[in-house]
Amino acid sequence: MPPIAKQIPHTWQRPTGPADDPWAWLRDRDDPDTIAYLEAENAYADDWFAGHADLLEGIFGEIKQRVQETDLSAPVRKDEWWYVTRTEEGASYPIHCRGRSAASATEEVLLDENAEAEGHEFFAIHAFDVNPQHTLLAWSADTDGSERYTMRFRDLTVPAGAPGRDLPDELIDTTWGGTAWSADGTVLFYVTADEQMRPATVWRHRVGTAQADDVMVFDEPDERYYVQVGLSRSGEWIVIDSASKLSSEVLLVPAAQPERAAAVAVPRRDDVEYSLDHWGDRWVVLTNLDATDFRVMTAPIARPAEWTELVAHHPGRRITAVEPFRDHLVIHEWADAQPRLRVLFRDGSERIVHAGDEPHDVELDANPEWTATTVRYGYQSLTTPASVYEEDVRTGERTLMKQTPVPGVDLTRYTAQRLWAPAADGALVPVDIVHLTGLEADGTAPLTVYGYGSYEASMPPWFSVARLSLLDRGVVWALVHPRGGGELGRNWYLQGKLEHKANTFTDTIACVEHLVTQRWADPARVSVRGGSAGGLLVGACITMRPELFRAAVAEVPFVDVVTTMADPSLPLTVTEWEEWGDPRQMPAAEYMLAYSPYDHTTARAYPALLVTAGLNDPRVSYHEPAKWVAKLRAVGTGDATLLLRTEMGAGHGGPSGRYEMWRDEARMLAFQLVELGVV
């Protein structure tokens, strides 16, 4: 029998009236009953998967067979060193190395994550930053999924294993806000978070001193803003970014003078976003000032607020990043729901870096050499494994540096294409599908849909060896790009946030209906999957249209929208108000309540549902998915499978270590295949 959570009367007041929440007690992780309930749900889920052990182990084996377990990344050159990351068969984590040449037989191991992970159920590296002299490594790790990292330092001039290689410096409770070294390689800038896990404070640490002696460089008091620090492409400036969802501000410190006070480049203004980088004799600025989809400006070094337009605004062509090199800029942008790279030279000429016509992803890769005349970028698609190319920016000559091997797989067996689904208001929503080559659109194939649609996060297609286990069994896999994402520019995002958030979910439903109408799917065998804000998409879709779906997978889902956003003491809540709204006020409370899955869970039948959570998740607290499942068990009707799996020692990203991640993915796929009636 499934676990049934007790109900304790609890009422809280919101602008729309009193709200009963008898499962609010699950918020207390120190309550033994909370842990007992989560463990009971885990045991129930494990029993279900034990009943499908052959399928789960089979899929895990398929994933493993498609991976070249002992492998090497494309070497990256920085000065006289070539840096690589390698993996070894049987080892869960990567090994970071370097050599004096790309094919050096003499390898120096900088950090073996497997050795560092010993004794930890969870292990994740965040910072990995070698100083400009290549003599010191700053690295940070999280050992419980809480995203609170401990920073450590390694002296690379001392042989591996020798005394003194690992320095006594230890910086606790650092966060994901980046790092930057001073020009002389003796001072590290890093970020810590406030009590709500918001990256808020930049510190300066001199190697060889105690953390208690570190100097605060910048503290952001406005809880809507989060802080990051990094090094300019030229290596000459420490760049501090403080940004909310609607505006931003940059502060600068000369890397050669790390003790100088941080100076504001351009004071923040409401609804104006900007970022800047150093480009020789000027700053290059990316901004939305009078440019919905952003434009590129320049400014004199001494007067960073005096902007002159370099690249004009083109509505619908969303510029997302600008990376300066000594003699050119590389611009990353989205146009027609496809990412691309554009090179702009100092003389005003430009060229597009090669990209295919199929739905794809193209992103700048590591390009540490400021003077390089080539650009290195990553490319992948639904049918092309992750690849690293290096292209001469003048001639267009392109070299494949690395393509992830997929042993035993004939990639011509798979075909991808883009379709456009009409939404109820006439908007056309892009949806990418991949399936077995030759599969007929005859209305008999099972379909699984994946989506996100929030934060202006564009979701380019990616290659997945695990996904092949669905495709090989005749499943059609679809990636939807609903409003709320950024694939079609800033306005596409604006039409899917705040009071327009419901468009994200109705767009996804429109994509499913279109795929059914076009006979790419059996209407009785459709599943939907998403994580975090994509888990909200899943929850909203199956509460709005439960009859449309046979199964769903919601990973760490943000489903108790109103309750969470009304509590500023929870992690990251205040920084999120500009995305979702503040439900302590009207009309935000009304429009958020209109789609919040937890609040719309009622006495009716729902699809089969697998929900995941992380006990240490700082982004979507474990109690959101736990309360949702508890309520579904209490009020839902029907006999569909309902499972909750909580990682008791991990956070938002699930388990760590590639073998555990593959096994976790195998569970998701096995659940979908069983519930779609494929096996």
Protein Blocks (a to p, Z undefined) as FASTA:
>chain_A
ZZdddddddddddfkbpcddfklmmmpmkbmklmmmmmmmmmmmmmmmmmmmmmmmmmmm
mmmmmpcfbacdddddehjbccdddddehiabdcddddfbfklcbdcdfbdfklmmgopa
bdcdfbdcddfkopaccddddfehnopacdddddfkbcghiahkacfbdcehiafebpad
dfkopaccdddddfkopafbdcdddehiafklpccfbdcfblkbccdddddfkopaccdd
dddfkbccdddddfklmmbccddfbdcdehiacddddehjaccdddfehplnopaddddf
klmmlccdfbdcdehiacfbdcddfkbccddddeehiacdddddfkopacdddddfbdcd
ddddddfblkbcbdcdddddfklccddddddfklopacdfbdcddehiafklpccddddd
ddfkopacdddddddehiacehpaccddddehighiacdddddfklmmmmmnopacdddd
dehiamnojklmmmmgcjlmmmmmmmmmmmmmmmmmnopacfklccdddehjlmmmmmmm
mmmmmmlpcbdcdehiafblmlmmmmmkbghklmmmmmnopfkbcfklmmmmmmmmklmg
ccdddddddddddfklckbgfklmmmmmmmmmmmmgcjddcdddddfkbcfnopehjklm
mmmmmmmmmmmmmmnomZZ
